[in-house]
Amino acid sequence: MKKYSAFFFLPIFILVLSCKSELEEDCIKTIIVQHEFIISSSTGTTTIPEITQVVDCSFPEPDAPKSIEELQKLTDFSYDVIEFNFTPDTGNNTNKLEYKIQLNNLSNKAVKGIPYITINIDGLVSTEVNFGACRELEANSNCIISLSKEASLDLGIIENISFVKVEFFITK
């Protein structure tokens, strides 16, 4: 009987040892794919929500996001203000800001990035992102960003908006 029990229990013992524990199989973690961030401009605030994803524990941690202050500025860069107009009262209970600015990549490398426009609104300096065109600049090329935006005078009366500068922050 001892011979049979050894042959009977040995395969069961090997099977139990070879199985992974439930803790190892079900090991999951939540990573942040996109951090929450807030974009503030003269026309309001936009909140981009945090996005998370559940992954296996062996999945590598994503790189930490960089803030704008940590991003490198394109140094071989210039700009030409083609048009910058502010109408404090259009007659329709709105004000209107319009601009066209040519961004010039003077370097021999193509870059991807974010154009930041700094303006002065009645003495308050404000920087805003233009998420339109020009997120990529080819080597030794130029691109025009433009804006035409009306805002209600019910939000507040702005007397003057003036252009300060444009910077291009490199993301890749």
C-alpha positions, 0 to 999 in steps of 0.5 A: 500500500505504501508503494501505491500511496507514494505514486499517488501523492507524488504527482499531486505534491508536484502539481501543487508546488508547480502552480503559482499562487493566486497572489502572483497571478493576480498582481496588478497595479494602476499607473497614470497614463496622463496626469491632470493638468490645467490650462489657464488663459485670458478666455478661461480655464480648461482642466484635462483629467487624469487618465489611469490604466490597470496593468500587470505588476511586471509593466514598467513605470511610465516616465514622470511628466515634465512641467513647462519650466523643465522643457527646453526652449528652441534657441535658434528661433525667431518670430514675425508679428504679421498682424495683432489687432484688439478691438475693445468693443465690436458693437455686438457686446464683445471684444475681439482679439486677432493675430497672425504670427510667423514662427521661424525655426532657424535650426538645422533640426526639425522639432516638435513643441508648443508655441507660447504666446505672452500678451499684456492684458490691461497690465496683467501679463498672461501666457497662453498656448496656441494649440492650433498649427505649428506644433511641428517645425521643420528644419529652417522653415516657418509656420504661421499661428493665428487666432480670431477670438471674440469674448463677451463684454459681460465677462469684463471690459478689457481696455487694451491687449498688447503683444509681448513675445512668443517662445517655442518649448520643445517636447520632442 
